[in-house]
């Protein structure tokens, strides 16, 4: 029993050390805010308050679309992939008008 416990502890320690030494991508806390919205979040875009009601990911994971609820009607926020990375800009379609939205224009409440 003692030997099994020691082996388990040694395996766990190897796992922790291995995880700690692996290179990880580090980004600022604000990077990717457009991609991290969740259903139920309330956001301010273009001076309007919206509630995220749906999140859809494209077939090839090349587009993320959010359906946003507003008293005047639903809106769509689309973020598309440009090559290997997602753009830092998105497109908001609301009231028959589509505008580009920069990541720093988004306020999550």
C-alpha positions as CSV (number, residue, x, y, z in Angstrom):
1,X,0.0,0.0,0.0
2,X,2.8,2.4,0.9
3,X,4.6,1.7,-2.3
4,X,1.5,2.4,-4.4
5,X,1.0,5.7,-2.6
6,X,4.6,6.7,-3.2
7,X,4.3,5.8,-6.9
8,X,1.1,7.8,-7.2
9,X,2.7,10.8,-5.5
10,X,5.8,10.6,-7.8
11,X,3.6,10.4,-10.9
12,X,1.6,13.4,-9.8
13,X,4.8,15.3,-9.1
14,X,6.1,14.5,-12.6
15,X,2.8,15.8,-14.0
16,X,3.0,19.0,-12.1
17,X,6.6,19.7,-13.0
18,X,6.0,18.8,-16.7
19,X,3.0,21.1,-16.8
20,X,5.0,24.0,-15.2
21,X,7.9,23.7,-17.6
22,X,5.8,23.6,-20.8
23,X,5.8,26.7,-22.9
24,X,2.3,28.3,-22.9
25,X,0.9,31.1,-24.9
26,X,0.4,34.1,-22.7
27,X,-1.8,37.0,-23.7
28,X,-3.2,40.0,-21.9
29,X,-6.4,39.6,-20.0
30,X,-8.3,41.8,-22.4
31,X,-7.2,39.8,-25.5
32,X,-9.9,37.7,-27.0
33,X,-12.8,39.3,-25.1
34,X,-15.0,39.1,-28.2
35,X,-14.5,35.3,-28.4
36,X,-15.1,34.7,-24.7
37,X,-18.7,36.1,-24.4
38,X,-21.2,33.7,-22.9
39,X,-24.9,33.3,-23.2
40,X,-26.5,35.6,-20.6
41,X,-23.7,38.2,-20.7
42,X,-24.8,41.8,-21.0
43,X,-22.6,44.0,-23.2
44,X,-22.5,47.5,-24.4
45,X,-21.6,48.0,-28.1
46,X,-21.9,51.2,-30.0
47,X,-23.6,52.8,-27.0
48,X,-26.4,50.2,-27.0
49,X,-27.1,47.6,-24.3
50,X,-27.4,44.0,-25.6
51,X,-27.9,40.6,-24.0
52,X,-26.1,37.6,-25.5
53,X,-28.8,35.0,-26.3
54,X,-27.0,32.6,-28.6
55,X,-23.5,31.6,-29.6
56,X,-22.7,29.7,-32.8
57,X,-19.4,28.4,-34.1
58,X,-18.9,27.9,-37.8
59,X,-18.4,24.5,-39.3
60,X,-14.7,24.9,-39.8
61,X,-14.4,27.0,-36.6
62,X,-13.6,29.9,-38.8
63,X,-16.4,32.1,-37.5
64,X,-18.1,32.8,-34.2
65,X,-21.5,34.4,-34.3
66,X,-23.4,35.8,-31.3
67,X,-27.1,36.7,-31.4
68,X,-27.7,39.7,-29.2
69,X,-31.1,40.8,-27.9
70,X,-32.1,44.4,-27.8
71,X,-35.5,46.0,-27.2
72,X,-35.5,47.3,-30.8
73,X,-34.7,43.9,-32.3
74,X,-32.1,41.2,-32.4
75,X,-28.5,41.9,-33.6
76,X,-25.6,39.7,-34.8
77,X,-22.0,40.1,-33.8
78,X,-19.7,38.1,-36.2
79,X,-16.0,37.5,-35.6
80,X,-14.2,35.8,-38.5
81,X,-10.8,34.1,-38.8
82,X,-8.2,35.7,-40.9
83,X,-5.6,33.0,-41.7
84,X,-4.6,31.3,-38.5
85,X,-5.8,34.0,-36.1
86,X,-9.1,35.7,-35.4
87,X,-9.2,39.4,-36.3
88,X,-9.3,41.9,-33.5
89,X,-12.3,43.4,-35.1
90,X,-15.8,42.1,-35.5
91,X,-18.9,43.1,-37.4
92,X,-22.1,44.1,-35.6
93,X,-25.3,44.0,-37.7
94,X,-28.2,45.8,-36.1
95,X,-31.2,47.6,-37.5
96,X,-30.3,46.8,-41.1
97,X,-26.8,48.3,-40.7
98,X,-23.5,46.6,-40.3
99,X,-20.6,48.3,-38.6
100,X,-17.1,47.2,-37.7
101,X,-16.5,46.9,-33.9
102,X,-13.0,47.0,-32.3
103,X,-12.3,44.7,-29.4
104,X,-11.8,47.7,-27.1
105,X,-15.3,49.1,-28.0
106,X,-16.9,46.1,-26.1
107,X,-17.9,46.6,-22.5
108,X,-19.0,43.5,-20.6
109,X,-21.3,44.3,-17.7
